[in-house]
């Protein structure tokens, strides 16, 4: 069977999948793998398969926002994927977590429409504890500092800044567009999901990525941060397999 949107079959996928939003980031992750092969490209879904330290890994981009993420989380498990790590970006809501930092959310506020089509808003959006701990252990082993906390999943990229910053008063550390969908659907399906996010803007300081895309220092900082989160995510797979 070939999945309609991601255009993959059972033989293409592995038990572990890294899911970036940006299709371009999928190819970056593939560069970290041995024997990487491109599997398919359809709309926002670009996929690869390869091996990291002896462990088969699938990579599939999901595009921006909840609906396209949900499609990936629906179709990949049909083919055999059981463990997901989102490798994405977020905007910090607190001054202390600056651009280039790495965040690892253990939960997400469900301010999105997609997840509510699956289950009531009272259902929590939380990361799988074992994958979450594997990410933290991998970061510790690599000596990379990460920030943990709750993130806000919001459907509106250009939401009013004041509205978003109000969530910092509730100890929400960052905003992004997919994590709560990711966590909620995985929990409902009995799958394991966690996320690692590179900070690409700091709303508390008034710095948004759409204003910095031509700044060479910013671009270099983000390149290093994304490479760092990819490595942590892959090492987390190794850690998780070793504990299983």
C-alpha positions in Angstrom: 0.0 0.0 0.0 1.3 3.5 -0.9 0.2 6.3 1.4 -1.7 8.9 -0.5 0.1 12.1 0.5 3.6 11.0 1.7 3.8 8.6 -1.2 5.6 5.9 0.9 5.0 2.1 1.3 5.7 -0.3 4.2 9.1 -1.2 2.9 10.2 2.5 2.8 9.8 3.3 6.5 11.4 2.3 9.8 10.2 2.3 13.4 11.9 5.7 14.1 11.1 8.8 12.2 12.4 12.4 12.4 9.9 14.9 11.3 11.0 18.4 10.3 8.5 20.9 9.1 10.7 22.5 6.5 11.3 20.2 3.5 14.8 21.7 3.2 15.6 20.5 6.7 14.8 16.9 5.6 17.8 16.9 3.3 20.0 18.3 6.1 19.0 15.5 8.4 19.7 13.0 5.6 23.3 14.4 5.4 23.8 13.0 8.9 22.8 9.5 7.9 24.7 6.7 6.2 23.4 5.2 3.0 20.7 7.9 2.8 18.3 7.6 -0.1 15.5 9.9 -1.1 12.2 8.1 -1.0 9.6 10.5 -2.3 8.6 14.1 -2.9 5.0 15.2 -3.0 3.8 18.7 -2.0 5.3 19.5 1.5 6.3 15.9 2.1 9.9 15.0 1.2 11.3 11.8 2.7 14.5 9.9 3.1 15.7 6.7 4.7 19.1 6.0 6.1 21.1 4.6 9.0 22.5 6.3 12.1 24.9 4.2 14.2 23.4 1.0 12.9 19.8 2.1 13.4 17.4 2.6 10.4 15.8 6.0 10.5 13.1 7.6 8.3 12.9 11.3 7.7 9.8 13.0 6.4 9.0 16.7 6.3 5.5 17.9 7.3 5.2 21.5 6.1 3.8 24.3 8.2 1.0 23.9 10.8 -1.4 21.3 12.1 -3.3 19.9 9.1 -0.3 18.8 7.1 1.4 17.5 10.3 -1.7 15.5 11.1 -1.6 13.8 7.7 1.9 12.7 8.3 1.0 11.3 11.8 -1.9 9.5 10.2 -0.1 8.0 7.3 3.3 7.0 8.7 2.0 4.7 11.4 -0.2 3.0 8.8 3.2 1.9 7.3 4.9 0.9 10.6 6.4 4.0 12.2 6.1 3.9 16.0 8.4 6.6 17.3 8.5 10.2 16.2 10.8 13.1 17.0 9.8 16.5 15.6 12.9 18.5 14.6 11.6 22.1 14.3 11.9 25.7 15.3 10.1 28.0 17.7 9.9 31.6 18.8 11.0 32.3 22.4 8.6 34.1 24.7 11.2 34.8 27.4 14.3 36.9 27.2 16.6 34.3 28.7 16.0 31.8 25.9 17.6 33.6 23.0 18.0 32.9 19.3 20.1 29.8 18.6 19.0 28.1 21.9 17.5 24.6 21.9 14.2 23.9 23.6 12.7 20.5 24.4 9.0 20.8 25.3 7.3 18.3 27.6 3.8 19.6 26.8 2.0 22.1 24.5 -0.9 24.4 24.8 -3.5 23.3 22.3 -4.4 26.7 20.7 -5.0 25.1 17.3 -7.9 23.8 15.4 -6.6 20.5 14.1 -6.1 18.6 17.3 -9.7 19.6 18.5 -11.1 17.7 15.5 -9.7 14.6 17.1 -10.4 15.1 20.8 -11.8 17.7 23.2 -9.5 20.4 24.4 -9.3 19.0 27.9 -7.2 16.1 26.6 -3.5 17.0 27.3 -0.8 17.4 24.6 2.2 15.8 26.2 5.5 14.3 25.0 6.1 10.6 25.5 8.2 10.4 28.7 10.7 7.9 27.4 11.5 9.8 24.2 11.6 13.1 26.0 14.1 11.7 28.5 16.1 10.2 25.7 16.5 13.7 24.1 17.6 15.2 27.4 20.1 12.4 28.0 21.5 12.8 24.5 21.9 16.5 24.9 23.6 16.0 28.3 26.0 13.4 26.7 26.8 15.9 23.9 27.2 18.7 26.5 24.6 20.8 24.7 22.4 23.0 26.9 18.6 22.7 26.3 15.6 24.5 27.9 12.6 22.5 28.9 9.0 23.6 29.4 5.6 24.1 27.9 5.2 25.5 24.4 2.2 27.2 22.8 0.9 25.7 19.5 -0.8 28.5 17.7 -2.4 28.4 14.2 -1.6 32.1 13.4 2.0 32.8 12.6 1.5 36.6 12.5 -0.5 36.7 15.8 -0.3 39.9 17.8 2.9 39.9 19.9 1.1 41.0 23.1 -1.3 38.1 22.8 1.6 35.6 22.5 3.6 37.2 25.3 0.7 36.9 27.7 1.4 33.2 27.7 4.9 33.8 29.2 3.1 34.9 32.3 1.7 31.4 32.5 5.3 30.0 32.2 5.0 29.0 28.6 8.5 29.4 27.1 7.9 29.4 23.3 5.4 29.5 20.5 5.3 27.2 17.4 2.7 25.7 15.1 2.8 21.9 15.3 3.8 20.3 18.7 0.3 20.0 20.2 -1.0 18.2 17.1 2.0 16.0 17.1 1.7 15.1 20.8 -2.1 14.7 20.9 -2.4 12.5 17.8 0.5 10.3 18.9 -1.0 9.8 22.4 -4.4 9.0 20.9 -2.8 6.4 18.6 -0.6 4.8 21.3 2.6 6.0 19.6 5.7 7.7 21.1 6.4 11.3 20.1 8.7 14.1 21.4 10.1 17.3 20.0 13.2 19.4 19.9 13.0 23.0 18.7 15.7 25.5 17.7 14.8 29.1 18.7 14.7 31.3 15.6 13.2 34.4 17.2 12.8 36.1 20.6 9.5 37.9 20.9 10.3 39.1 24.4 13.2 41.0 22.8 11.3 42.0 19.7 13.3 39.9 17.3 11.3 37.9 14.8 12.8 35.7 12.1 10.9 37.4 9.3 12.9 40.6 10.1 16.3 38.8 10.2 16.4 36.6 7.2 19.1 38.7 5.5 21.3 39.0 8.5 24.5 36.8 8.0 25.2 36.4 11.8 21.6 35.3 12.3 21.7 32.8 9.5 25.0 31.3 10.8 23.6 31.1 14.3 20.5 29.3 13.1 22.5 26.9 10.9 24.6 25.8 13.9 21.4 25.5 16.1 19.6 23.3 13.5 22.7 21.1 13.1 22.9 20.8 16.9 19.2 19.8 17.3 19.5 17.3 14.4 22.5 15.6 16.1 20.7 15.6 19.5 17.6 14.0 17.9 19.6 11.3 16.2 21.6 10.5 19.4 18.2 10.4 21.2 17.1 7.6 18.9 20.3 5.7 19.8 19.6 6.4 23.5 16.0 5.3 23.2 16.9 2.0 21.4 19.5 1.2 24.0 16.8 1.6 26.7 14.2 -0.5 24.9 
